[in-house]
Amino acid sequence: MKGKLELNSNAIKIRRELFNEDAFSPIDIFALISGLSNFTLVFHPMSERISGMCIREKDSNIIGINSSLSYGRQRFTAAHELYHIFFEKGLRRVICEKEINNKKSDSEKEADTFASYLLAPHDALKAYIERNKLCDDHNWAIENIIRIGQFFQVSHQTVLYRLVSDEYIDETTSNRLRNNVIRQAIRLGYDDKLYKSSTEERKYFSTGQYIKNVEELNNRELISKGKYEELLLDAFRADIVYDIGEEGKELYD
């Protein structure tokens, strides 16, 4: 099994070489993946036991995200699936369980660790904790966890997982800091989007290469209007077919 140092290094490599991002800033993982060639993101409600899945083919990669999970967890899942696609060459299709724990296979544990480092690299998390003096007295409060999660835009569970892994806290402390998260976040002035599942209009949705391909076929008049609409509806993009949500004046500043 790969160690934390190697997985953190792999995560930073992906940040720099694939996304052109530094090793300290929060990243918009969905926008970055959607901008990659041959990547399609599909958001779809799945079993409560499943976080997501990925399919790797020669000319196409598909990442499926369980849209019933919180936004923060969806981001973690996307990063998790990237590990399978880029670092496990023998795999073509993977379905991933939701829980983050030690009962998983080595492959899943590595993907979890990689995902946490991709969203919050080791030095970035360490710098944030030290800069904000979150553990000066080693007396962690739930507010500390929320602030970290909001800064890196990761789920509460992901933050606790990393803090235990990096030995900032133990399991007992982690268990103590799991409850009343949304209420506390709102009282701290944060939006609660991070802790909630996709809105109804985004429960079924897709972005990325598939949409670009359909648009190109249509622009080159290689498919009929009916086929164009059918392909987009198959990808849950009725908003494009019916111009949903485009009313009103666009703002450019």
C-alpha positions as CSV (number, residue, x, y, z in Angstrom):
1,M,0.0,0.0,0.0
2,K,1.3,3.5,-0.9
3,G,2.3,5.8,2.0
4,K,0.9,9.2,2.8
5,L,4.0,11.0,1.5
6,E,3.7,9.4,-2.0
7,L,-0.1,10.0,-2.1
8,N,0.4,13.7,-1.2
9,S,3.1,14.0,-3.8
10,N,0.7,12.4,-6.4
11,A,-2.0,14.8,-5.4
12,I,0.3,17.9,-5.8
13,K,1.4,16.5,-9.2
14,I,-2.1,16.3,-10.4
15,R,-2.8,19.8,-9.1
16,R,0.2,21.3,-11.0
17,E,0.4,19.3,-14.2
18,L,-3.3,18.6,-14.8
19,F,-5.0,21.6,-13.3
20,N,-2.2,24.2,-13.3
21,E,-3.0,24.9,-9.6
22,D,-0.6,25.5,-6.7
23,A,-0.3,23.3,-3.6
24,F,-2.0,25.7,-1.2
25,S,-5.2,27.2,-2.7
26,P,-8.7,25.6,-2.5
27,I,-9.7,24.3,-5.9
28,D,-13.0,24.0,-7.8
29,I,-12.7,20.3,-8.5
30,F,-15.9,20.1,-10.6
31,A,-15.0,23.0,-12.9
32,L,-11.4,21.7,-13.3
33,I,-12.5,18.1,-14.2
34,S,-15.2,19.4,-16.6
35,G,-12.5,21.4,-18.4
36,L,-10.3,18.3,-19.1
37,S,-10.3,16.5,-22.4
38,N,-12.2,13.2,-22.4
39,F,-13.8,13.7,-19.0
40,T,-17.5,13.7,-18.3
41,L,-19.1,14.2,-14.9
42,V,-22.5,12.6,-14.2
43,F,-24.5,13.5,-11.1
44,H,-27.2,11.0,-10.3
45,P,-28.9,9.8,-7.0
46,M,-27.4,6.4,-6.0
47,S,-27.7,4.0,-3.1
48,E,-26.9,5.5,0.3
49,R,-24.0,3.0,0.5
50,I,-22.4,4.3,-2.7
51,S,-20.4,7.6,-3.1
52,G,-19.7,7.3,-6.8
53,M,-18.1,5.4,-9.6
54,C,-15.8,5.8,-12.5
55,I,-15.4,4.2,-16.0
56,R,-12.1,4.5,-17.8
57,E,-11.9,3.9,-21.5
58,K,-9.2,4.7,-24.1
59,D,-10.8,7.9,-25.3
60,S,-13.3,8.7,-22.6
61,N,-13.4,8.9,-18.8
62,I,-16.7,9.1,-16.9
63,I,-17.0,10.0,-13.2
64,G,-20.4,9.3,-11.6
65,I,-21.2,11.3,-8.4
66,N,-24.0,10.4,-6.0
67,S,-26.0,13.6,-6.0
68,S,-27.8,12.6,-2.8
69,L,-24.7,13.1,-0.8
70,S,-23.6,16.5,0.5
71,Y,-21.8,18.9,-1.8
72,G,-18.6,18.6,0.3
73,R,-18.7,14.8,0.0
74,Q,-19.4,15.0,-3.7
75,R,-16.2,17.0,-4.2
76,F,-14.3,14.4,-2.2
77,T,-15.8,11.6,-4.4
78,A,-14.7,13.4,-7.6
79,A,-11.1,13.6,-6.3
80,H,-11.3,10.0,-5.1
81,E,-12.3,8.8,-8.6
82,L,-9.5,10.7,-10.2
83,Y,-7.1,8.5,-8.2
84,H,-8.6,5.3,-9.8
85,I,-8.4,6.8,-13.3
86,F,-4.8,8.2,-13.1
87,F,-3.0,5.8,-10.8
88,E,-4.7,2.4,-11.1
89,K,-4.1,1.5,-14.7
90,G,-5.5,-2.0,-14.5
91,L,-9.0,-0.8,-13.5
92,R,-11.7,0.1,-16.0
93,R,-14.8,0.3,-13.8
94,V,-15.0,1.0,-10.1
95,I,-17.9,1.5,-7.8
96,C,-16.9,3.2,-4.5
97,E,-18.5,2.9,-1.1
98,K,-19.5,5.9,0.9
99,E,-17.9,5.2,4.2
100,I,-14.3,6.4,4.9
101,N,-12.8,3.8,7.3
102,N,-10.1,1.2,7.7
103,K,-12.3,-1.7,6.6
104,K,-11.9,-0.8,2.9
105,S,-9.5,-2.4,0.4
106,D,-6.0,-0.9,0.1
107,S,-7.1,0.6,-3.3
108,E,-10.0,2.4,-1.7
109,K,-7.9,3.6,1.3
110,E,-5.3,5.0,-1.1
111,A,-8.0,6.8,-3.1
112,D,-9.5,8.3,0.0
113,T,-6.1,9.6,1.2
114,F,-5.2,10.9,-2.2
115,A,-8.6,12.7,-2.4
116,S,-8.1,14.4,0.9
117,Y,-4.6,15.6,-0.2
118,L,-5.8,16.8,-3.6
119,L,-8.4,19.0,-2.0
120,A,-6.2,20.0,1.0
121,P,-2.5,19.1,0.5
122,H,-0.5,18.3,3.7
123,D,1.4,21.6,3.8
124,A,-1.7,23.6,2.9
125,L,-3.7,22.2,5.8
126,K,-0.8,22.5,8.2
127,A,-0.3,26.2,7.2
128,Y,-4.0,27.0,7.6
129,I,-4.1,25.4,11.1
130,E,-1.0,27.2,12.2
131,R,-1.9,30.6,10.6
132,N,-5.3,30.6,12.3
133,K,-3.9,29.1,15.6
134,L,-6.6,26.4,15.6
135,C,-4.7,24.0,17.8
136,D,-2.6,26.2,20.0
137,D,-4.0,24.7,23.2
138,H,-4.8,21.3,21.6
139,N,-8.4,21.8,22.6
140,W,-10.2,21.3,19.3
141,A,-13.8,22.7,19.0
142,I,-16.3,22.0,16.3
143,E,-15.8,25.6,15.1
144,N,-12.2,24.7,14.1
145,I,-13.4,21.8,12.0
146,I,-16.1,23.9,10.3
147,R,-13.6,26.6,9.4
148,I,-11.2,24.1,7.8
149,G,-14.0,22.4,5.9
150,Q,-15.4,25.7,4.6
151,F,-11.9,27.0,3.5
152,F,-11.1,23.8,1.6
153,Q,-14.7,23.1,0.7
154,V,-14.7,19.6,2.0
155,S,-17.2,17.6,4.1
156,H,-17.0,17.6,7.8
157,Q,-16.3,13.9,7.7
158,T,-13.3,14.5,5.4
159,V,-11.8,17.1,7.8
160,L,-12.1,14.8,10.7
161,Y,-10.6,11.9,8.7
162,R,-7.6,14.0,7.8
163,L,-7.1,15.4,11.3
164,V,-7.0,11.9,12.7
165,S,-4.8,10.7,9.9
166,D,-2.3,13.6,10.4
167,E,-2.5,13.0,14.2
168,Y,-3.9,16.4,15.2
169,I,-6.8,14.6,17.0
170,D,-7.6,11.1,18.1
171,E,-10.7,9.0,17.3
172,T,-12.4,10.0,20.6
173,T,-12.1,13.7,19.8
174,S,-13.3,13.0,16.3
175,N,-16.4,11.3,17.5
176,R,-17.1,14.2,19.9
177,L,-17.0,16.7,17.0
178,R,-19.5,15.1,14.6
179,N,-22.8,16.6,15.7
180,N,-24.8,19.8,15.1
181,V,-22.6,20.8,12.2
182,I,-25.1,22.7,10.0
183,R,-26.4,24.7,13.0
184,Q,-22.9,25.7,14.1
185,A,-21.9,26.6,10.5
186,I,-24.8,28.9,10.0
187,R,-24.1,30.6,13.4
188,L,-20.5,31.2,12.3
189,G,-21.9,33.0,9.2
190,Y,-21.3,30.3,6.6
191,D,-23.6,29.1,3.9
192,D,-25.0,25.6,4.5
193,K,-24.5,24.4,0.9
194,L,-21.4,22.4,1.8
195,Y,-23.5,20.1,4.0
196,K,-26.5,19.6,1.7
197,S,-27.2,17.4,-1.3
198,S,-27.8,18.7,-4.8
199,T,-30.8,20.9,-5.5
200,E,-33.7,19.2,-7.3
201,E,-32.6,20.7,-10.7
202,R,-29.1,19.3,-10.2
203,K,-30.0,15.9,-8.9
204,Y,-29.7,14.6,-12.4
205,F,-27.0,16.5,-14.4
206,S,-23.9,16.2,-16.4
207,T,-21.0,18.3,-17.6
208,G,-17.8,17.9,-19.6
209,Q,-16.7,16.2,-22.8
210,Y,-20.0,14.5,-23.6
211,I,-21.8,17.8,-23.8
212,K,-19.0,19.3,-25.9
213,N,-19.1,16.4,-28.3
214,V,-22.9,16.6,-28.8
215,E,-22.6,20.4,-29.4
216,E,-19.9,19.8,-32.0
217,L,-21.9,17.2,-33.8
218,N,-24.8,19.5,-33.9
219,N,-22.7,22.5,-35.1
220,R,-21.2,20.4,-37.9
221,E,-24.7,19.2,-38.9
222,L,-23.8,15.6,-38.4
223,I,-26.9,14.8,-36.4
224,S,-30.5,15.9,-36.7
225,K,-32.1,18.3,-34.3
226,G,-34.1,15.4,-32.9
227,K,-31.0,13.3,-32.2
228,Y,-29.3,16.4,-30.8
229,E,-32.1,16.9,-28.3
230,E,-32.3,13.1,-27.5
231,L,-28.5,13.0,-26.7
232,L,-28.8,16.0,-24.4
233,L,-31.9,14.7,-22.6
234,D,-30.0,11.4,-22.1
235,A,-27.4,13.4,-20.3
236,F,-30.0,15.2,-18.1
237,R,-29.5,18.5,-19.9
238,A,-33.1,19.6,-20.5
239,D,-31.9,23.1,-19.6
240,I,-30.0,23.3,-22.9
241,V,-32.7,21.7,-25.0
242,Y,-35.5,23.9,-23.6
243,D,-33.4,27.0,-22.7
244,I,-34.4,26.6,-19.1
245,G,-32.9,29.3,-16.8
246,E,-31.7,31.7,-19.5
247,E,-34.4,34.3,-19.0
248,G,-33.3,37.7,-17.8
249,K,-30.4,40.0,-18.4
250,E,-26.8,38.6,-18.2
251,L,-24.4,40.4,-16.0
252,Y,-20.7,40.8,-17.0
253,D,-19.3,42.5,-13.9
